[in-house]
Amino acid sequence: MTDTPRPPLTPVCRSLPEYVRHWAETVPERRAFTFVDHPAAHPRGVHRTLTWRRLDLRVRALAARLAEEAGPGARVALLCPQGTQYVTAFLAALAAGTVAVPLYPPGLPGHDDRLSAVLADARPAVVVTTSDALDEVRRLCADDAVTVVAADLVPDEAADDRRPVTPDAAAVAYLQYTSGSTRTPAGVEITHANVVANAHQALTVYVPDEGPATCVGWLPLYHDMGLVLSVAAPVVRGLLSVLMDPAAFLHEPARWLRLLAAHPGAVSAAPNFAYDYCASAVTDAQKAELRLDAVAALINGSEPVRPGTADAFHAAFAAQGLAPRTHCPSYGLAEATVFVSAARPREPLRRFAFDRDALAAGKALPARPDDPDAVLLAGCGSPVGQQVRIADPASRTALPGGEVGEIWVRGPNVGRGYHQQSRPTRRVFDATLTGPAGGARGSGGWLRTGDLGTVVDGQLVVTGRLKDLIVVDGRNHYPQDVEATVQEAHPAVRRDRLAAFAVPGPEGERAAVVAEHARTTGLAEIDVPALVRAVRAAVSARHGLRLADVVLVPPGAVPRTSSGKVSRTLARERYLAGAYPTGTAG
């Protein structure tokens, strides 16, 4: 197999399978996708690679098999493990003219109910998996009239010189189900034009036109960021994409860093917790073998992005040559395919300190960074090939810079709507913005993100989720702000594994926190009353907020979405249903 420093010029194609075919014809032996497996006997991992020629052949073979079972527009659910078979199945579903539904095999801890709910909503005609997961997928689908296909059992001969269907760019390519952190999962209809546009937008920001570049990722491919950054973007540009399993990263985070070090020009993405995890868990011995000076961009897509996370990560790996300007805070959501706004690589991290009380009241007033009551946030750059406005969520009027409101987005990457949900689609995907930014008669076609933010010095700053706001005694409190205070109040609180939310009380809303204790500390070893007192005192001093309840639970008890984020909505539901132990309320 041979690689060249840069592929030929990127063509203009309407769909991802057309790009695959182009690269197969122009650079057939160039590496396209490598999956690094980590069986116990191979600590460095086993590399399995598809060239563009081989990928094209497998896509055409599987597409032919899918076309035998499902007509154009039918849904094809992907229940494959992470790896090259997942990539092949996704691209084959698009090549067959069907609608892919990226999911995961049964058995993902805590997510079987969601998997069943999504399958019931999507109603796929075909389910694609692999031979390793075939039996459990068949059991899952036993009561449904659905065909189950093992991608790796389809022979190459099935391709039979088949060329991909040339789809209508406006046709739905796949359903991206939201992770369910704030509501029941809904399938966003992403068209072929949407995903190609968003791939170009991401490449414009993160991947330079000159020099080598490789996409390196462990994010699950059923997640919007994993799918676009590890599949769509490299397919559009003809780049190598190196994949690993999320579980392999969680078991040993140094594995991710080794892959970054091994591929010059590496571009990768991870949420806040992953950078914190690497900074604390990678050993000095593991660091000694790393050289990270050729890493191009590290994307942080958390909302909001904490500057301290970037600082700790770069301090931990500065001796390994990691450039301080590789960290790229970004903002996006499934309804916009994924990427909306991003800080550019090689530019300094933009930091903002805001007055806490003013921010809660909807004003982004600057504060001194060393003020203990300041809220520190990172800027998420500027929009990429799309428009962003800050709007009053009630009046739907555009707000001036420095005011906090709902983030609205409009661009070629915004999805078509929610699958079979016409009313939410009209409300979320076709909002009309009034005021100066919307024109004299207002302008329609705006996506309401449900996220809160502001624009300062041309930078989008995300402050939180509209539906997650805790309102007590008429004052707004951002839950992630309260959670940050709680996890700093006592060492036994597990970082990024807690949820703050509002609960009903006799005199209005109150605030409660459910937090996991650290894995390194048993519950019997913790002075729980002292922990609760410390947490309450810290939250009261910093936020002027009295916590009605603080509940300490075992590791793993705070629910998370399929993308790894804490689900405050589900944590609140479980709390109100009495699923957590009580006795700490005061």
Legacy VTK file of the C-alpha trace (Angstrom):
# vtk DataFile Version 3.0
C-alpha trace
ASCII
DATASET POLYDATA
POINTS 586 float
0.000 0.000 0.000
1.222 3.469 -0.812
0.353 6.886 0.525
1.135 10.268 -0.919
1.505 13.456 1.136
-1.719 14.866 -0.316
-4.473 13.369 -2.480
-5.359 14.950 -5.822
-7.671 17.936 -5.841
-11.016 17.255 -4.203
-13.825 16.997 -6.761
-17.343 18.350 -6.401
-19.702 15.456 -5.659
-23.257 15.326 -4.379
-22.901 12.360 -2.038
-20.325 10.489 0.022
-20.422 7.282 -2.106
-19.523 9.356 -5.164
-16.423 10.591 -3.334
-15.501 7.004 -2.418
-15.738 6.009 -6.075
-13.610 9.011 -7.098
-10.776 8.158 -4.705
-10.979 4.475 -5.684
-10.367 5.493 -9.284
-7.643 8.090 -8.656
-5.690 6.750 -5.644
-6.856 3.106 -5.364
-4.027 1.840 -3.135
-4.037 4.802 -0.781
-5.158 3.925 2.752
-8.710 5.061 3.485
-9.685 3.667 6.912
-7.693 1.896 9.604
-9.307 0.394 12.693
-6.950 -0.253 15.593
-8.261 -3.116 17.713
-6.886 -3.693 21.199
-7.166 -7.357 22.183
-5.491 -8.264 25.460
-2.543 -9.977 23.768
-1.683 -6.896 21.702
-1.136 -3.855 23.957
-0.189 -1.694 20.955
-3.213 -2.734 18.971
-3.882 -4.662 15.774
-4.304 -2.491 12.676
-6.900 -3.435 10.043
-6.884 -1.230 6.947
-9.062 -0.666 3.886
-7.649 1.039 0.811
-9.946 3.219 -1.274
-10.180 0.451 -3.878
-11.106 -2.141 -1.271
-13.559 0.206 0.465
-15.307 0.941 -2.835
-15.617 -2.761 -3.595
-17.075 -3.560 -0.169
-19.483 -0.599 -0.348
-20.756 -1.689 -3.783
-21.138 -5.319 -2.680
-23.100 -4.474 0.443
-25.157 -1.821 -1.388
-26.221 -4.455 -3.913
-27.291 -6.757 -1.073
-29.260 -3.960 0.616
-30.978 -3.039 -2.646
-32.298 -6.613 -2.830
-34.050 -6.158 0.513
-35.092 -2.487 0.593
-36.229 0.104 -1.896
-35.058 3.721 -2.149
-35.899 5.723 0.951
-36.310 2.676 3.217
-34.475 2.821 6.532
-31.423 0.656 7.159
-30.351 0.474 10.810
-26.650 0.043 11.552
-26.051 -2.134 14.603
-22.356 -2.759 13.930
-19.511 -2.552 16.428
-17.007 0.270 15.960
-14.718 -0.483 13.026
-14.354 -0.597 9.258
-17.523 -2.696 8.882
-19.471 0.193 10.384
-17.976 2.601 7.844
-18.751 0.207 4.998
-22.335 -0.314 6.157
-23.014 3.415 6.471
-21.655 4.233 3.025
-23.381 1.208 1.465
-26.768 2.307 2.824
-26.252 5.685 1.137
-25.012 4.054 -2.080
-28.135 1.879 -2.214
-30.382 4.934 -2.051
-31.689 3.926 1.385
-31.668 5.957 4.601
-29.020 4.917 7.123
-29.837 4.914 10.843
-26.505 4.897 12.759
-26.935 2.969 16.009
-25.000 0.382 18.033
-25.248 -3.335 18.846
-27.320 -4.530 21.810
-25.563 -4.625 25.158
-24.269 -1.057 25.439
-24.632 -0.539 29.209
-27.697 1.497 30.095
-28.862 2.018 26.497
-30.885 -1.046 25.486
-34.196 0.728 26.175
-33.139 3.648 23.997
-32.040 1.286 21.225
-35.448 -0.406 21.237
-37.237 2.961 21.244
-35.206 4.251 18.289
-35.789 1.061 16.290
-39.522 1.358 16.975
-39.470 4.956 15.734
-37.281 4.365 12.667
-38.981 1.089 11.635
-36.071 -0.128 9.486
-36.585 -2.568 6.640
-33.075 -3.953 7.104
-30.670 -4.142 10.036
-26.950 -4.410 9.239
-24.538 -5.877 11.769
-21.449 -8.127 11.732
-21.041 -11.869 12.180
-19.706 -11.328 15.721
-22.925 -9.591 16.808
-25.323 -11.463 14.506
-26.949 -13.736 17.101
-27.728 -11.002 19.625
-29.028 -8.677 16.896
-31.294 -11.435 15.590
-32.656 -11.955 19.091
-33.323 -8.228 19.401
-35.191 -8.173 16.086
-36.962 -11.539 16.493
-40.427 -9.994 16.867
-40.047 -7.574 13.948
-40.466 -8.180 10.234
-36.961 -7.039 9.453
-34.094 -8.587 7.513
-30.759 -8.855 9.337
-27.610 -8.728 7.174
-24.053 -9.387 8.383
-21.869 -6.973 6.431
-18.740 -9.116 6.577
-20.561 -12.179 5.220
-21.580 -10.482 1.966
-19.125 -11.694 -0.708
-17.141 -9.332 -2.911
-18.804 -10.897 -5.948
-22.088 -9.256 -4.956
-20.679 -5.950 -6.245
-20.928 -7.228 -9.858
-19.651 -3.947 -11.321
-22.434 -2.082 -9.540
-21.977 1.682 -9.465
-23.488 3.716 -6.651
-26.917 5.245 -7.099
-26.610 8.954 -7.837
-28.940 10.370 -5.173
-30.880 13.582 -5.160
-28.800 15.930 -3.009
-31.997 16.957 -1.188
-32.917 13.337 -0.350
-32.423 12.093 3.205
-29.100 10.278 3.617
-29.452 9.239 7.245
-31.346 9.776 10.478
-29.129 11.145 13.246
-30.919 10.331 16.474
-30.292 12.873 19.170
-28.622 11.544 22.288
-31.611 12.263 24.489
-29.897 14.492 27.064
-32.855 16.884 27.188
-35.777 15.012 25.594
-37.004 11.759 24.095
-34.663 10.801 21.229
-35.731 12.144 17.849
-34.321 11.325 14.438
-32.918 14.334 12.574
-33.234 13.974 8.800
-29.802 14.743 7.342
-29.710 15.042 3.559
-26.822 14.183 1.253
-26.292 17.917 0.706
-26.266 18.553 4.473
-23.513 16.069 5.283
-21.339 17.017 2.304
-21.682 20.713 3.214
-20.831 20.096 6.872
-17.830 17.970 5.937
-16.530 20.846 3.807
-17.165 23.282 6.652
-15.215 21.127 9.110
-12.356 20.626 6.664
-12.148 24.380 6.021
-11.479 25.012 9.701
-9.505 22.034 10.935
-7.564 20.593 8.006
-4.975 22.740 6.222
-4.703 22.577 2.449
-0.968 21.995 2.693
0.918 19.170 4.393
-0.222 15.748 5.613
-3.437 15.284 7.585
-5.086 12.296 9.273
-8.377 12.084 11.142
-7.883 10.143 14.384
-10.933 9.266 16.444
-12.390 7.139 19.197
-15.804 8.824 19.356
-18.558 6.329 18.491
-19.614 6.395 14.851
-23.292 6.558 15.819
-22.540 9.950 17.390
-22.837 13.011 15.143
-19.300 14.274 15.709
-17.769 10.821 15.313
-19.647 10.211 12.069
-18.761 13.533 10.428
-15.160 13.877 11.590
-14.162 10.217 11.227
-16.190 9.259 8.128
-17.713 12.143 6.144
-14.812 14.614 6.268
-12.062 12.118 5.336
-14.238 10.683 2.544
-14.771 14.152 1.059
-11.077 15.104 1.200
-9.603 11.657 0.554
-7.803 11.539 3.909
-6.809 8.570 6.037
-9.120 8.029 9.014
-7.773 6.039 11.965
-10.415 4.653 14.322
-10.407 2.989 17.714
-13.142 1.773 20.029
-14.406 4.154 22.759
-13.985 1.358 25.313
-10.312 1.012 24.350
-9.815 4.713 25.074
-11.601 4.528 28.417
-9.544 1.483 29.413
-6.242 3.174 28.533
-6.361 6.801 27.332
-2.701 6.712 26.277
-3.804 4.625 23.294
-5.472 7.675 21.764
-2.358 9.780 22.326
-0.146 7.130 20.701
-2.273 7.275 17.558
-2.082 11.077 17.558
1.697 10.848 17.843
1.946 8.269 15.061
0.122 10.343 12.437
1.522 13.781 11.504
-1.158 16.403 11.058
-3.582 14.476 13.289
-7.022 16.034 13.762
-9.196 14.626 16.532
-12.168 15.474 18.735
-13.212 14.696 22.294
-15.407 16.157 25.041
-14.123 17.938 28.147
-13.918 14.820 30.281
-11.535 13.070 27.859
-8.932 15.836 28.114
-9.255 15.898 31.909
-9.004 12.110 31.944
-5.803 12.066 29.884
-4.205 14.767 32.029
-4.842 12.774 35.209
-4.541 9.147 34.069
-1.644 8.970 31.585
1.490 7.946 33.456
4.955 9.463 33.210
6.211 6.238 31.632
3.532 6.482 28.946
4.290 10.151 28.357
7.978 9.396 27.832
7.257 7.561 24.568
5.025 10.270 23.086
5.863 13.058 20.658
2.837 15.285 20.075
4.470 18.187 18.258
2.844 17.226 14.917
-0.755 17.215 16.208
-2.739 19.717 14.122
-6.038 20.193 15.946
-7.781 18.884 19.052
-11.477 19.720 18.943
-13.444 20.178 22.157
-17.164 20.018 21.448
-18.496 20.220 24.993
-21.056 22.850 25.942
-19.700 24.920 27.455
-15.953 24.476 27.040
-13.920 25.109 30.195
-10.617 26.965 29.628
-9.140 25.123 32.597
-9.531 21.839 30.753
-7.347 23.036 27.878
-4.808 24.472 30.312
-4.499 21.249 32.310
-4.219 19.105 29.184
-1.506 21.204 27.598
0.401 21.506 30.873
0.332 17.715 31.190
1.758 17.169 27.684
3.869 20.263 27.042
7.047 18.234 27.516
5.845 15.931 24.720
5.863 18.884 22.322
2.111 19.535 22.259
1.582 23.041 20.880
-0.597 25.239 23.086
-2.639 26.419 20.094
-3.934 23.018 19.005
-7.022 23.150 21.251
-10.116 24.179 19.261
-13.294 24.834 21.268
-16.242 24.199 18.969
-20.011 24.282 19.004
-22.483 22.140 17.147
-25.544 19.927 17.357
-27.168 17.051 15.508
-29.846 19.293 14.000
-27.070 21.133 12.102
-25.404 17.817 11.102
-22.814 18.653 13.771
-20.394 21.562 13.229
-21.596 25.163 13.562
-18.849 27.343 14.991
-15.206 26.666 15.723
-12.015 28.219 16.979
-9.237 27.853 14.425
-6.088 25.812 15.039
-2.894 27.788 15.552
-4.837 30.643 17.137
-4.700 31.367 20.879
-7.570 30.161 23.023
-10.037 33.005 23.547
-10.942 33.286 27.218
-13.816 35.244 28.688
-14.561 36.089 32.314
-18.131 37.162 33.023
-19.869 38.525 36.076
-21.847 35.593 37.480
-24.956 37.533 38.552
-25.098 39.509 35.317
-24.731 36.338 33.243
-27.630 34.745 35.112
-29.658 37.856 34.284
-28.828 37.579 30.576
-25.947 40.067 30.332
-22.389 39.065 29.446
-20.610 41.704 31.521
-16.837 41.292 31.761
-15.223 40.498 35.105
-11.656 40.100 36.280
-10.370 36.599 35.502
-9.003 36.319 39.047
-12.371 37.191 40.590
-13.542 34.041 42.430
-17.129 34.859 41.462
-16.351 35.161 37.741
-17.591 32.582 35.249
-14.745 31.519 32.950
-15.690 30.320 29.470
-13.869 29.682 26.209
-14.873 31.218 22.915
-16.038 28.799 20.217
-14.797 30.892 17.321
-17.001 32.092 14.509
-19.516 30.348 12.241
-18.231 28.302 9.324
-20.221 28.699 6.108
-23.444 29.482 7.959
-25.211 32.225 9.898
-25.558 32.456 13.669
-27.743 34.873 15.610
-28.576 35.313 19.291
-32.325 35.658 19.823
-34.707 36.308 22.678
-36.387 32.886 22.963
-39.753 34.418 23.917
-40.066 37.347 21.509
-37.871 35.775 18.780
-36.114 39.065 18.230
-32.419 39.352 17.498
-30.312 40.506 20.447
-27.248 42.738 20.252
-23.764 41.546 21.089
-23.082 40.973 24.777
-26.613 39.784 25.581
-27.379 36.163 26.350
-30.118 34.452 24.373
-30.921 31.365 22.352
-28.470 30.453 19.587
-30.162 30.348 16.171
-28.486 28.854 13.078
-29.141 28.929 9.339
-27.051 27.276 6.623
-26.729 24.414 4.112
-25.825 21.979 6.890
-29.083 22.392 8.843
-31.128 19.198 8.648
-34.516 18.851 7.047
-36.435 18.235 10.262
-37.399 15.482 12.691
-38.476 12.128 11.290
-42.284 11.904 11.345
-42.631 14.892 13.695
-44.113 17.744 11.695
-45.054 20.036 14.571
-41.632 20.000 16.316
-40.029 20.347 12.874
-41.904 23.586 12.156
-41.159 24.965 15.611
-37.446 24.088 15.660
-36.328 24.161 12.011
-38.407 26.978 10.542
-38.345 29.792 13.103
-38.719 33.407 12.027
-36.293 35.950 13.412
-37.538 39.516 13.852
-35.684 42.727 14.562
-32.808 44.363 12.645
-30.949 41.095 12.023
-34.075 39.519 10.601
-34.975 42.314 8.202
-38.037 44.531 8.137
-40.421 41.606 7.665
-38.384 39.066 9.552
-36.556 36.098 8.066
-37.541 32.460 8.271
-35.756 29.132 8.028
-33.811 29.505 11.272
-32.920 26.543 13.477
-33.673 27.059 17.161
-30.915 25.172 18.955
-32.229 25.325 22.517
-28.735 26.387 23.589
-27.925 29.667 25.288
-25.006 31.854 24.321
-23.721 35.260 23.392
-21.371 36.803 20.862
-18.432 38.790 22.236
-15.651 40.207 20.048
-16.905 38.072 17.170
-16.661 34.886 19.230
-19.619 32.634 19.974
-19.640 31.826 23.687
-21.967 29.017 24.757
-23.341 29.427 28.275
-25.694 26.459 28.693
-28.959 24.760 27.755
-32.219 26.716 27.832
-34.204 23.780 29.238
-31.582 23.005 31.895
-31.704 26.415 33.588
-32.436 26.252 37.310
-34.681 29.135 38.353
-34.943 29.631 42.120
-36.451 32.743 43.692
-36.455 34.445 40.292
-32.724 33.954 39.699
-31.226 31.865 36.904
-28.490 29.347 37.669
-26.612 27.350 35.039
-26.446 23.705 36.145
-22.934 23.132 34.808
-21.794 26.141 36.861
-23.281 24.630 40.030
-21.819 21.218 39.154
-18.337 22.699 38.767
-18.583 24.169 42.272
-19.860 20.889 43.729
-17.048 18.764 42.299
-14.441 21.165 43.662
-16.026 21.225 47.117
-14.983 17.723 48.198
-12.410 15.229 46.802
-14.843 12.311 47.059
-17.144 13.780 44.390
-16.414 12.175 41.032
-15.584 14.751 38.363
-18.064 15.196 35.504
-20.363 12.519 36.915
-22.997 14.651 38.628
-26.208 16.443 37.754
-27.774 19.618 39.139
-31.424 20.264 38.348
-34.596 21.952 39.537
-37.239 20.068 41.531
-40.688 21.228 42.661
-41.102 22.476 46.218
-43.979 23.776 48.326
-42.987 27.386 47.568
-41.650 27.037 44.044
-38.610 25.455 42.409
-35.692 24.201 44.466
-32.297 22.903 43.426
-30.938 19.404 43.959
-27.721 17.600 43.077
-27.096 13.921 42.456
-23.378 13.084 42.407
-21.360 9.908 42.064
-18.580 9.295 44.546
-15.075 8.669 43.226
-14.222 5.118 42.195
-11.124 5.226 44.369
-13.186 5.759 47.517
-15.768 3.365 48.953
-19.002 4.814 50.272
-18.289 3.416 53.739
-15.051 5.441 53.848
-16.802 8.757 53.169
-18.164 11.035 55.865
-21.335 11.764 53.887
-22.766 14.422 56.247
-19.459 16.314 56.098
-19.429 16.056 52.300
-22.984 17.398 52.090
-22.115 20.295 54.402
-19.064 21.155 52.291
-21.054 21.042 49.062
-23.897 23.148 50.423
-21.520 25.720 51.855
-19.598 26.048 48.596
-22.737 26.414 46.471
-24.267 28.895 48.889
-21.110 31.015 49.020
-20.493 31.056 45.289
-24.002 31.099 43.855
-26.232 32.363 46.636
-28.211 29.142 46.171
-29.432 26.794 48.867
-29.421 23.170 47.746
-32.575 21.396 48.854
-30.939 17.992 48.484
-27.515 16.504 47.871
-27.514 12.790 47.040
-24.336 10.730 46.823
-24.635 7.620 44.631
-22.276 4.846 43.477
-20.178 5.190 40.306
-22.300 4.626 37.222
-25.590 5.627 38.875
-25.858 9.044 37.211
-27.355 8.378 33.762
-25.525 9.378 30.619
-26.575 9.718 27.011
-25.237 7.446 24.269
-22.632 10.121 23.511
-21.332 10.077 27.096
-22.867 13.295 28.396
-24.653 13.339 31.740
-28.417 13.317 31.187
-29.780 15.854 33.661
-33.314 15.205 32.446
-33.137 11.468 33.184
-31.309 12.080 36.478
-34.126 14.422 37.509
-36.771 11.891 36.478
-35.065 9.161 38.503
-34.720 11.466 41.497
-38.405 12.417 41.425
-39.358 8.754 41.028
-37.454 7.891 44.204
-34.771 5.853 42.458
-31.977 7.417 44.514
-31.447 7.088 48.272
-32.623 10.019 50.339
-31.794 11.281 53.761
-29.359 14.066 52.943
-31.968 16.802 52.576
-31.921 19.546 55.135
LINES 1 587
586 0 1 2 3 4 5 6 7 8 9 10 11 12 13 14 15 16 17 18 19 20 21 22 23 24 25 26 27 28 29 30 31 32 33 34 35 36 37 38 39 40 41 42 43 44 45 46 47 48 49 50 51 52 53 54 55 56 57 58 59 60 61 62 63 64 65 66 67 68 69 70 71 72 73 74 75 76 77 78 79 80 81 82 83 84 85 86 87 88 89 90 91 92 93 94 95 96 97 98 99 100 101 102 103 104 105 106 107 108 109 110 111 112 113 114 115 116 117 118 119 120 121 122 123 124 125 126 127 128 129 130 131 132 133 134 135 136 137 138 139 140 141 142 143 144 145 146 147 148 149 150 151 152 153 154 155 156 157 158 159 160 161 162 163 164 165 166 167 168 169 170 171 172 173 174 175 176 177 178 179 180 181 182 183 184 185 186 187 188 189 190 191 192 193 194 195 196 197 198 199 200 201 202 203 204 205 206 207 208 209 210 211 212 213 214 215 216 217 218 219 220 221 222 223 224 225 226 227 228 229 230 231 232 233 234 235 236 237 238 239 240 241 242 243 244 245 246 247 248 249 250 251 252 253 254 255 256 257 258 259 260 261 262 263 264 265 266 267 268 269 270 271 272 273 274 275 276 277 278 279 280 281 282 283 284 285 286 287 288 289 290 291 292 293 294 295 296 297 298 299 300 301 302 303 304 305 306 307 308 309 310 311 312 313 314 315 316 317 318 319 320 321 322 323 324 325 326 327 328 329 330 331 332 333 334 335 336 337 338 339 340 341 342 343 344 345 346 347 348 349 350 351 352 353 354 355 356 357 358 359 360 361 362 363 364 365 366 367 368 369 370 371 372 373 374 375 376 377 378 379 380 381 382 383 384 385 386 387 388 389 390 391 392 393 394 395 396 397 398 399 400 401 402 403 404 405 406 407 408 409 410 411 412 413 414 415 416 417 418 419 420 421 422 423 424 425 426 427 428 429 430 431 432 433 434 435 436 437 438 439 440 441 442 443 444 445 446 447 448 449 450 451 452 453 454 455 456 457 458 459 460 461 462 463 464 465 466 467 468 469 470 471 472 473 474 475 476 477 478 479 480 481 482 483 484 485 486 487 488 489 490 491 492 493 494 495 496 497 498 499 500 501 502 503 504 505 506 507 508 509 510 511 512 513 514 515 516 517 518 519 520 521 522 523 524 525 526 527 528 529 530 531 532 533 534 535 536 537 538 539 540 541 542 543 544 545 546 547 548 549 550 551 552 553 554 555 556 557 558 559 560 561 562 563 564 565 566 567 568 569 570 571 572 573 574 575 576 577 578 579 580 581 582 583 584 585
